[in-house]
């Protein structure tokens, strides 16, 4: 019912957004020096942008600078399943570089949320990313997708990269990635990664719980299933698949910082009126990505809430994969780096570094922790601090274990 109501509202607003887009174009072209016309154009643009996108935006990475030269980058699907693609950013001579799998969050946004992470890694690494599909576009015949299937995909992707590769998990997938690497260690899988970097991920959410953690424990699992899970409308390929809609995830995140989002759009209006194109474009770019949302398979969302956030299976030593208990202590050769942000209000300091206490068989020289002062959640993997201060630490761990 919620999804159908959202779709009806979106359909109702579509003509108004189209009209606002035409108005914006018309008044911007009439007279760029006229403050009144610029104000009308700015207001129309904000109205035209008041909607969500349900398809992955392009990565838009056509080249990367290496040694002062532009090197072409092409996207190739190395593996594809109904639920996701192993996307390879191929460039000349990439075979000689360390192979890195970037495990993107499946938390309501597309993998393009990590565009800047990819751009930073590309010059010195052969980069792959988990490009998760929007669940509303996956036919029911494709079956379920829960934590077991997520681990299956992660292992299969690492096996495609082969022995000696490295893996980086960002935010939500960190706990499940740790479980996947533990499974590979227990089974002596030759494709077990040489290093694993966990960035701002919920390994143990009992530590310094944030608003997100408190929300996940505020109601029993049945409440989440009853109030947040809905069926995909009939018009989409995944018709009747049960999902946690992306628009609900976005609404929850925005409600935590509504004042900041309102202020950002107010500032966007003033930037457009004043002709400050650089600042306006930066805000547009952020919200183009932020408002691109995907639906999560219901079983994946509910299992994550229950096993990661409510019952803390991994730190309590009761996490199971395909019915068998897993033990992070099985990890003996994969170097571990954890990265946290001092001001992270989604995954607080202490929650990710907890991985070190679980990987008890790793020698101290294979473990490293980095806490970045002055950054929030997104600053851990995007922006100036990531590029200049965090990335060198990640690069060093990959280099030392290659």
Secondary structure, 3 states (H helix, E strand, C coil): CHHHHHHHHHHHHHHHHHHHHHHHHHHHHHCCCCHHHHHHHHHHHHHHCCCCECCCCCCCCCEEEECCEEEEEEEEEEEEECCEEEEEEEECCHHHCEEEEEECCCCCECHHHHHHHHHHHHCCEEEEEEEECCHHHCCHHHCCCCHHHHHHHHHHHHHHHCCCCEEEEEHHHHHHHHHHHHHHHHCCCCCCCCEEEEECCCCCCCCCCCHHHHHHCCCCHHHHHHHHEEECCCCCCCCCCEEECHHHHHHHHHHHCHHHHHHHHHHHHHHHHHCCHHHHHHHHHHHHHHCEECCEEHHHHHHHHHHHHHCCHHHHCCCEECCEECCHHHCCCCEEEEEEECCCCCCCCCCCCCHHHHCCCCCHHHEEEEEECCCCCHHHCCCHHHHHHHHHHHHHHHHHCC
